[in-house]
C-alpha cells in the first residue's frame, strides 16, 4: 500500500503529541543546572534555624526533623557534605538581603540523615500557603535522594536525584550541586526530603504560589517541524 507524505507527517505530529502527553503524566516538572538560580518570588536561606534537630519556624514557614536529620554547617565524613555554590547563585541568600559567596556552603543547610540507618529520618518543610513552584540548592546529588510533595496528607508527586542529574554519583564538588526548579500543575503545601543512605543535603529555598513555566525546546522544536512539514505538504497538494 502506498503511503503519502501527508499521511506520514500527520502520523509524526500525532506521535509527538502523544509523547508530550506521556511526559506530562506527572504533575511535577524539573529544571536543574550547575550554577543555576531560583526563579521563585520568596527566598529563604534557612540561616534562622538553630543547629541540630530542634527545627523551628520563620514566619509561616516551618521546618521539622525526624532522626537523624538536622540543620548543620560544614561537612562530616560519611554523614553529610556541604552543597557547593557556583555561578553566583547565592545572590539574594546572604544576611541581610546580601549574597553568599561561591564555593562550599559556609552557612546553615539541611541534611536528611539516612532512612537506612534511622527509620523515618526526614526533613519536613511546611510552606506558608498552597504553592505551585519550589526551588532548592541540592548538594552532592545521589539517586537515593527523594523529594516528596504533599497537599495536606495527599501525595502530589515525587522526584529523585535521577530526575535532576543524568547519572548522580554524590559528587561533593561544583559539578555535584545543582539549583533545582520544580513546577507543579497541582498545589502543594508540604515538602518532605528523605534519603535511603547518607544523605540528602540542601539549602536556599524558593517558593511561589504560581508556576514558573519552563520551555521544553526539544519537544516543541520537533512538533513545530512536523507542523511546518504538514503545512508545506498541504500547500504543494493545493498547487
N, C-alpha and C positions, 0 to 999 in steps of 0.2 A: 504494500500500500504506500503510495506516495504521500509524504507529509510536507506541507508548505512551510516556508519561513515564518509566515504569520502565525501558524499553529505552534511552532517551536518557541517563538518569542513569547507568545501568550502563556504557554506552559511554564516558561522560565520565570515570568513575573509571578505567577501563582505560587511556584515553588519558593521564591524569595519571601513572599508574604507569609507563607506557611511557616518557613524557618524563623522569620522575625517573630511570629506569634508564639512559637515554641520557646524562643529565647526569653520572652517576657512572661513566661508562666509564673515565675517567682515575682512577688511584689517588690523585691529589692533589686536595685541596680547599683553596681560598684564601679568606681573610677579611682585609680590609685597610681602614684608615681613617686620615685625617689626625688626628694626636694619639692614635692607637690605641696599645695597650701589649701587651707579650708575655704569653702565658698559660703559657709553659713553666716548668719547675722550675729548670733550670740557666741562669744568666745569665752572659754573657761580654762585657765591653766592649772587648776587643781592645787595651787600652792597654798590655799587656805586650809587644806587638810593637815591635821597633826600626823606625824609619822606613826606607823603602827596600824593596828587593825580596829581602831575605835570608830572610824568613819565620821560622818558629820554632814551638816547642811550648810549651804551657801545660797541665801535667798530661798527660792523654791526648788533648787537642785539638791538632791540627797544622794550620798554615796555610802554604801554599806558593804561590809566584808564578811565572808564566811571562811573558816580556817582552810588554808593558811594564806589567804590573800591579805594584802596590806598596802598602805601608802609608804613608799620608800624613796631613798636617794642613793646615788652611786650604784655600784654593782657588787654582787656577791656570787662567787663562783659556784656553779651548779644549781643556783636558785633563781637569780634574776640578773638582767643586764640592762643598763640604761639605753633608751632609744637614742637615735643619732639624728640631730637636726642638720639640715643641709639646704642650700639654695635660698637661705633667708626665710625659711618657712616658720621661724619663730616670731615673725613680725606680728605685733599685737598681743603677744602672750607674755610680755615682761611685766614687771611690777613697778609702778602702776602704769598701765597702758603703754609700756615700752616694748622692746624687742628682746627675745632670747638669742644668744649667740649660736652660730653654727658649731657643731661638734657634739660630743656625748652630752646628753641632757644632764645639766647640773642642778636641776630643780626637782621638786617632788613629782613623782609619777606613780602609777598604779601597777601592781603585779597580782595576777590571779592566784598564784600558788599552783598546786597540781591536784586535780581530782584523782590522779593515780596514787598520790601519797596521802592525801587527806580527802575523805569523802565530802562532797558538796562544796569544795573550795570554789569560790566565785567572787567577782566584783559585781555589785548591782548598782546601776545608776538610775535613779528615779528622776525623770525630767520634769520641768516646770509645767508643761502642758502637752497636748497632743502634738507631736512633731511629725514631719514628713521627710526631714533630712537630718543626717547625723554625720559628723566628721571626727576623726581621731588620728593622732600620730602613733602609728602601730610599729613597735620596735621588734627587731630580730624575728621576723615573721616565720612561723612554723605551721606545717599543715595540721597540727593538732590543736591550734588555737581556734576558738569558736566564739562568735558574737551572735547573741540571740535577741530578737526584738519582740516585745510584747505590748499589747494593748490591754492593760489590766492583767488578767491571768491568761489571756488568749495569745498564743504564739503567732506572730505575724510572719516571721521568716528568720532564717539563719544564714550566716556566711562563715567561711573558714579561711585559713591562711592561703589555701589554694585558689580562692576567689580573688585574692589581691596581688599575688605574685605567682608566676607560672610554675616555678619549682622552688618553693620556700624551703630554706635549709638552716634557718636560725642564725644567719649572718649578723654578727653584732656590730659590724661597721656600717659605713654610709649606705652601702647597697642593700642592706637588710632591713632598713627602716623606710616605710612609705607613709605619705599622708593619704588617708582613705576617705573618699567622699561617697556617702551612701544615700541614695534616694529611695523612698518607698511610695508605692501607689496606695498604700493603706496607712492610716495613722498609727502611731505607737507612742507610748509614754514611759517605757522602761526598757533598758538595755542591760543584758547580763553577759559578762565575759567569763569564759571558762577555758581550761586547758587540761588535757589528759596527762601531760608531762610538764615539767618546769620549763618555761612558764609563758604567760601572755602578758607583755608589758606595753603600756600605752600612756599617753599624755595629751594635753592640749585639745580639749573637746570643742566641737562646734555643733550647733543645732539650729533648726529653723522650722517653723510651722508650715512652710510651703516647700514643695520640691524645687530643687535646682536642676534644671534639665541638662543632661549630658548627651551630646550628639553621638551617634554611632556611625562614623563615616564609612566603614566597610559595608555594612548592610545598606545604608542609604545610597551609596555610590552604585552598588550592584543593582538596586531597584531602579535608580534613575537611568542606568544604562539599558536595562530591559525595556523600560517605558519609552525611552528615546528610540530604540530599535523597532519597537512595535509601532510607534508613530510613523517612522520612516517607511516601514513596510506598507502601512495603510496608504500613505501618500503615493508610493510607487504603484499600488494597485489602482488608486483613483486615476493616476495618469494613464 
